[in-house]
Amino acid sequence: MSKIQDTEVRWGILGVGNVCEVKSAPAMNLIPNSKIVAVMRRSEEKVKDYAQRHGVSKWYTSASDLINDPEVNAIYIATPPNAHLELAKLAAAAGKPVYVEKPMARTHAECMEMIAVCEKANVPLYVAYYRRELPHFLKIKELMTEGILGEIRTVHINLKQKLDATLITKVETNWRVDPELAGGGYFFDLASHQLDLMDFFFGKITHATGFASNQAKTYEAEDIVTGSFVFDSGVLGSGNWCFTTSSNAELDEITIYGSKGTIRFETFGKGEFTLDTDEEGTENFTFELPKHIQQPLIKTIVGDLLGTDTCQSTGISGARANWVMDQLVKKKV
């Protein structure tokens, strides 16, 4: 059943920054029955430049002007998280579906308010957790569903990154480490992807606890988080995120342990993973990732709006990642 009255999705984009250069927005013009008709950014110079380079005929410096453009029938919010709630309210009031960047908001409470206003206005709400539609992660889910790993026992997330010294002088321009803009630091920006992916694999996390600290004191946000969590499915998990390690300690690895084998993969790397089983030994899988990394997810959103597909990343699922992050950073040390 179609969720909009039109036969095509005509996007209006709020906040055409870096994520809209390759990752997301260009895909909207490549998907059948989908196109960008208007873009917005507060800087007139920057939004005009984006519109000219990407062949978009209309541009705005006012969010409300774009949202109320009668040609626009779906809104993509690509701003930092601090603006997500306010812009979602405006879009919902205009009766237009919302696709919002991740993390969905700064806090779980803001996420729930976004869900409430969209439900009241009867407009769909989607979140840019695009890993749910990438081929290697779909294959991992398929293998687990087929029982290749046996019963899933536990999952461990390990993300280590070196401290970027340039942040010391550029902190004021880096919204990702400003809690007022992002909700937290790189943990909120990166771990949100990982926790949503775990939700996709194993279902809802029902219990979570952790510790957070600002060890390097380079910026205001936390720079190290540890935690453990329990899934409704019975799987247990743990995570260790540190953004102040040495270069030789950098690591991006998630390991899933089952009764018959293990799977290891990077969250932010290539489309690869390694499967080790007692019966077959080691097998490596490699998949080609799309140039516009959000394209597979956006395709499902367009299909969902037009009644031909279903999107697996909604406001309901996106809010769960924020709930877990809130729990993990609750205890400061």
Number of C-alpha atoms within 10 A of each C-alpha: 9 13 15 19 10 12 12 17 27 21 26 28 28 29 22 21 15 10 14 18 14 13 15 22 24 18 23 21 16 13 17 12 16 19 20 24 22 22 28 29 23 14 13 14 10 15 21 20 13 20 19 13 10 15 11 15 12 17 23 23 19 15 20 15 12 25 30 17 15 9 14 19 23 25 27 27 28 25 20 21 26 19 17 23 22 13 22 25 19 17 27 23 17 17 19 23 26 27 25 29 21 27 27 32 27 25 21 20 14 19 23 20 16 26 24 14 19 24 13 11 17 15 21 22 24 24 26 24 25 21 22 24 20 19 18 21 21 14 14 21 16 13 15 18 13 10 14 20 22 17 15 21 16 19 22 16 24 19 24 20 19 15 17 11 10 8 14 12 9 10 15 11 10 13 18 21 25 19 19 15 18 25 25 23 25 23 24 26 17 17 25 22 23 21 21 27 19 21 19 19 17 20 16 19 23 14 14 18 18 21 18 21 17 19 14 14 12 18 19 15 22 27 24 23 23 18 20 20 20 18 18 13 12 14 19 18 20 18 20 17 22 24 22 21 16 11 11 9 11 16 16 15 17 21 18 22 20 20 15 16 20 22 22 19 22 19 22 13 10 13 18 18 23 16 20 18 17 11 9 9 9 13 11 11 13 12 14 11 14 14 12 17 17 24 23 19 25 24 21 20 26 24 22 19 24 20 15 12 15 15 18 20 23 20 23 16 19 30 24 22 28 28 19 26 25 21 18 21 22 13 13 12 10
